[in-house]
């Protein structure tokens, strides 16, 4: 503290107490004639409040000063010096703490940003994958729709063809029947007594009536299969006997002038060209099946073989055997089955017809027919838990149709007499 004469009246350094601020001792020894100190004290001694930072050899100080007013006038001048290190240390500590906090915040922001970026990248990849999957699914769906549309067009075309073929096939047996009816009607109208009808005319009526009945039955069965209402009335029956009945029934369908043999070699009898079979003891081949439907399947296969056999030298060979095979009824397991094969020596199946062989409306324009026979045969056989297929003969011309059915319990334990079925026309 200084008085109004600039004399130190109090100081942490006793050596300058009583000395004037501007004296040589203070200026040259204590303050070392520092311009910053003189400027500060000049302002304070002039009655102003002032502060300054300086170092006179004792470390840097923050010095503040102001006059002490007594009776309205400056009587003393007080200065206080504080080492700046005290303040700087606190500031440095605060700054260090703040820097650490800032670093922590930056690290947190960096980690959070990186996590968010990785999350967004992952979400973006997932979205891209989902978009790609949806796009692929859409492409597949569009292709399926295009294929389905093409199939609908093909089906519609085939159905139109079938309607035309069916109409023609139905007219074919109706026309000769109507001709005979018109003939008899004209005879009645002419008053002719004792009108006679020949055996040939009765045969025409009978043959065409049966054909008409068969056509209507095929169309009705196809409708039932489409609606899922085809019913089976199964029983244990000998498949060899059904083949024999079907041969006898379809033999009349061989066109006149067509030289054809229908040879049946049941189980246990070897099918050879030279040796004639012996039927002394033919094992029964028992299956659990609908007898009427089995007769229908076998008849369809024989009629198909007759249709595609050559006019001369046509031989249809029917065989049965027993073997272990994988079938539908047993869930694809191998079990004993009855195997029925119908072989013809025709032209075989063309590649373009193979894919639609057992489909509905797959008729042959040149040979006629509704195209329902093989379709019905396939569905009936599969309804019994069996399967049916066709393949061209490897060693000669023609085709062999084969179907298998699960054997009934006790099959091949009994024997029966069965004559060889051979028909010529």
Buried (B, 14 or more C-beta within 10 A) or exposed (E): BBBBEBBBEEBEEEEBEEBBBEBEEBBEBBBEEBEBBBEBBBBBBEEEEBBBEBEBEEEEBBBBBBBEEEEEEBEBBEBEBEBBEEEEEEEEEEEEEEEEEEEEEEEEEEEEEEEEEEEEEEEEEEEEEEEEEEEEEEEEEEEEEEEEEEEEEEBEEBEEBBEEBBEEBBEBBBEBBEEBEEEBEEBEEEEEEEEEEEEEBEEBBEBBEBBBEBBEEBBEBBEBBEEEEBEEEBEBBBBBBBBBBBBEBBBEBBEEEBBBBBBBBBBBBEBEEEEEBEBEEBBBBBBBBBBEBBBBBBBBBBBBBBBBBBEEEBBBBBBBBBEEBEBBBEEEEEEBBBBBBBBBBBEBBEEEEEEBBBBBBBBEEEEEBBBBBBBBBBBBBBBBBBBBEBEBBEEEEBBBBBBBBBBBEEBBEEEBEBEBBEBEB
